[in-house]
Structures are given as structure tokens and as C-alpha cells.
Amino acid sequence: MDASRSSQVRQAAYAVLAVLGAALTVPNNLMHRGSALGFVEDATSTPAGRSLTFDLAVLAAACVVLVVTEGRRLGIRRWWVYLVLCGVVAAAFAIPLFLLVRERALERRRAGRPRAAAPVFSTSDVGAWVEHYAALGFEVSRHDDGDDYAFARLGPVELHVSHRDDHDPATTAGCAYLHVDDADALHRTWSQGVGGRDAEPVDTGYGLREGAHVDPDGNLLRYGSPLR
């Protein structure tokens, strides 16, 4: 199930819970003719009632923290209304309703975020670039089977390349950084006579073991894994 579908399911669940919360509490609230203080006295008149009341009070306090922090973090308009609804209607209605609005705010944030990024290298020979990256273990393809643009994919990593007649490794080459599980294992694979230049992984002072590969066009692939 993708993220959008999961969000829709959660929104539907919160909507159903909000309706149930109102339906199960509002009629009983209306039937209680006494004051708010009398309502509390009735709710705490037995040990079981006191336990349930205190349980809900602590839960309500946690919900207040949730509404305040998430309402401000996500920029939910009039987030304080849901706190008022807890007292006027019922927390069983207000909190699911807030979670519904919160889920919609999160979905809008997710929709506006990039899913991935791909560096675009340059080369004077797309065919040779494709052959080199295929030898490195990438899945390669050309745009419209032409010689102007190509792609290389290795797991979640995606690289693009564009043809440039004036490509100069000293001035127009690019760079990408790959996060990997084992820098030494990748170095052993890429240094098996596939061309280009390789730098053996070394430990750094910032918690990574890093190596590098330079393709024949001068494009740099740096890679690193956490120090063990």
C-alpha cells in the first residue's frame, strides 16, 4: 500500500472515530441535567468510575500536548478549537477530528516534497558512458534510444548523463555522493578492471569510511559507509 493510500485509510478511520465519539457521548451529556461539578461527582462516585476518570484525565493531558505541538508544527489553523471541543463536546470527538486534520496537513506536506534527486553528468560520448556504468553494475538505458541523454540506476541511486560536444573533464565534470553499506565491498567491485580511476576507502574524522571512483569523463562518484 503506497503512502497516499495509507493516508486515505487513516483519514477514513479518524472520520469514523470522530462520528462514533460524538454519537456515543453527546446523548449522555445531554441527559445529564446537573452541573459540570455534579457530572464530575457522578463520574468519581465509585472506585471504577474514579479509575476511569483519572485514566481519561491523563490521556486528555497527553492529547493537549499533541494538539498544541502538532498544531503549531504543521501550521494547522485554529488548532486551539479542538481543545475547546474536548470540553464542549467530547475528547472522543475532538481528538479523532484533530488527527484527521493533522493527517491531511501531513499529506499536503508529503505531496510538496521531492521524492528523489539525480545528478546530471556530462560526456562527449554517451555510448561509452553507458558501457562504463553497465560495467560498474548499473542498469543503463538511453532516452529514446538516442545518443544525447542516458540513465544509470543502481538500487535507489539514479544518475543521468547529457551529451556535450565541449565536455572537458577539467571544467565540466560533475560529482555525486553515494551512501552505501560497505565502502570496501564497493571498492573491490569497481576496481576490477572496469576503467576509470579508483581511490581506496579511508576512515574519516566524521564517522564515515569513504572511497571514490572517477569515470573516464572525469565525473566523480564519492561513496561512504558508517565506520564499524
C-alpha positions in Angstrom: 0.0 0.0 0.0 1.5 3.3 -1.0 1.8 6.4 1.2 -1.2 8.2 -0.3 -3.5 5.2 0.0 -2.4 4.6 3.6 -3.1 8.2 4.4 -6.6 7.9 2.9 -7.3 4.9 5.1 -6.2 6.7 8.2 -8.3 9.7 7.3 -11.4 7.5 6.9 -10.7 5.8 10.2 -10.3 9.1 12.0 -13.6 10.4 10.5 -15.5 7.2 11.6 -14.0 7.5 15.1 -15.0 11.2 15.4 -18.6 10.3 14.4 -18.7 7.5 16.9 -17.1 9.6 19.6 -19.9 12.2 19.2 -22.7 9.7 18.9 -21.7 7.8 22.0 -21.0 10.8 24.3 -23.3 13.7 23.3 -26.6 12.0 24.0 -25.4 11.0 27.5 -24.0 14.5 28.1 -27.4 16.0 27.2 -29.3 13.6 29.5 -27.2 14.7 32.5 -29.2 17.6 33.8 -26.8 18.6 36.6 -23.9 21.0 36.7 -20.4 20.3 35.4 -19.3 19.8 39.0 -22.1 17.3 39.5 -21.0 15.5 36.4 -17.6 15.0 37.8 -19.0 13.9 41.2 -21.1 11.3 39.4 -18.1 10.1 37.4 -16.0 9.7 40.5 -18.6 8.3 42.9 -17.2 4.7 42.6 -13.7 3.3 42.6 -14.2 2.1 39.0 -15.5 5.5 38.0 -12.6 7.2 39.6 -10.1 4.9 37.9 -11.7 5.6 34.5 -11.9 9.3 35.1 -8.3 9.6 36.2 -7.2 7.4 33.3 -9.1 9.7 30.8 -7.7 12.8 32.5 -4.1 11.7 32.0 -4.9 10.7 28.4 -6.5 14.1 27.8 -3.4 15.8 29.1 -1.3 13.9 26.6 -3.8 14.8 23.9 -3.4 18.5 24.8 0.3 18.3 24.3 -0.2 16.5 21.0 -2.7 19.1 19.7 -0.6 22.1 20.8 2.8 20.8 19.4 1.5 19.3 16.2 -0.9 22.1 15.5 1.9 24.6 15.7 4.4 22.4 13.9 2.1 21.8 10.9 0.6 25.3 10.9 -2.9 24.0 11.4 -5.3 27.0 11.6 -7.2 27.4 14.8 -5.8 24.3 16.4 -7.0 25.6 19.8 -10.6 24.9 18.6 -10.0 21.2 19.1 -9.1 21.8 22.8 -12.3 23.7 23.2 -14.3 20.9 21.6 -12.8 18.5 24.1 -14.6 20.4 26.9 -17.8 21.4 25.0 -18.5 18.2 23.1 -16.1 15.3 24.0 -12.4 14.4 23.6 -13.7 11.2 21.9 -15.0 13.5 19.1 -12.4 16.3 19.1 -9.2 14.2 19.1 -10.1 12.0 16.2 -11.2 15.1 14.3 -7.8 16.8 15.0 -6.0 13.7 13.9 -8.0 13.8 10.6 -7.0 17.4 10.0 -3.4 16.6 11.0 -3.3 13.7 8.5 -4.5 16.0 5.8 -1.8 18.5 6.6 0.9 15.8 6.6 -0.4 14.6 3.2 -0.1 18.1 1.8 3.5 18.3 3.0 4.4 14.9 1.5 2.8 15.9 -1.8 5.1 19.0 -2.0 8.3 17.2 -1.2 10.7 15.9 -3.9 10.8 12.1 -3.9 14.4 11.8 -5.2 17.2 13.7 -6.9 19.5 12.6 -9.7 22.8 14.4 -10.6 23.3 15.0 -14.3 26.8 14.3 -15.6 28.2 15.3 -19.0 30.1 13.3 -21.5 31.3 13.6 -25.1 30.3 10.0 -25.8 27.0 8.8 -24.3 27.7 5.3 -25.7 31.0 4.9 -23.9 29.4 6.3 -20.7 26.6 3.8 -20.9 29.1 0.9 -21.4 31.3 2.1 -18.4 28.4 2.3 -16.0 27.0 -1.0 -17.1 30.4 -2.5 -16.2 30.1 -0.9 -12.8 26.9 -2.8 -12.3 24.3 -0.1 -13.1 21.2 -0.7 -15.1 21.6 1.6 -18.1 19.2 3.0 -20.7 19.1 5.7 -23.2 16.5 8.4 -23.7 14.5 7.5 -26.8 17.4 5.1 -27.7 19.4 8.1 -28.8 23.0 9.4 -28.2 22.1 12.7 -26.3 20.9 11.5 -22.9 21.1 8.4 -20.8 20.3 7.0 -17.4 22.1 4.6 -14.9 20.3 3.0 -12.0 21.8 1.0 -9.1 19.2 0.3 -6.4 17.8 3.6 -5.2 20.6 5.6 -6.9 19.9 7.2 -10.3 22.4 9.1 -12.4 21.8 11.0 -15.6 24.2 12.0 -18.4 23.9 14.6 -21.1 25.9 14.8 -24.3 28.2 17.8 -24.7 30.5 18.3 -27.6 32.6 20.7 -25.5 32.8 18.4 -22.5 36.1 18.9 -20.7 36.9 16.7 -17.6 38.8 19.5 -16.1 35.9 22.0 -16.2 32.5 20.4 -16.9 32.7 17.1 -15.0 30.2 16.5 -12.2 30.1 14.8 -8.8 27.7 12.6 -6.8 27.9 11.1 -3.3 26.6 7.6 -2.7 25.7 6.3 0.8 26.5 2.6 0.9 26.5 -0.2 3.5 30.1 -1.3 2.8 32.6 1.0 1.1 35.3 -1.6 0.9 33.0 -4.1 -0.8 32.0 -1.5 -3.4 35.6 -0.6 -4.0 36.5 -4.2 -4.6 33.7 -4.5 -7.2 34.5 -1.2 -9.0 38.3 -1.7 -9.1 38.1 -4.9 -11.1 39.4 -3.5 -14.3 36.3 -1.6 -15.4 38.2 1.6 -16.3 38.3 5.0 -14.7 40.3 5.7 -11.6 39.6 4.5 -8.0 40.7 5.7 -4.6 40.7 3.1 -1.8 38.3 3.8 1.1 39.8 5.5 4.1 38.5 6.3 7.6 37.4 9.9 8.1 37.1 12.0 11.2 33.3 12.4 10.7 32.2 8.8 11.1 32.4 7.6 7.6 34.7 5.3 5.6 35.0 6.9 2.1 36.3 5.9 -1.3 35.9 7.3 -4.8 35.6 6.4 -8.4 36.3 8.8 -11.3 34.8 7.7 -14.6 36.6 8.2 -18.0 34.8 11.6 -18.4 36.2 12.9 -15.1 32.9 12.6 -13.3 33.4 11.8 -9.6 31.5 9.2 -7.6 32.3 9.5 -3.9 30.9 6.9 -1.6 30.9 6.2 2.1 29.7 3.8 4.7 29.4 4.2 8.5 32.6 3.3 10.4 32.3 0.0 12.1 
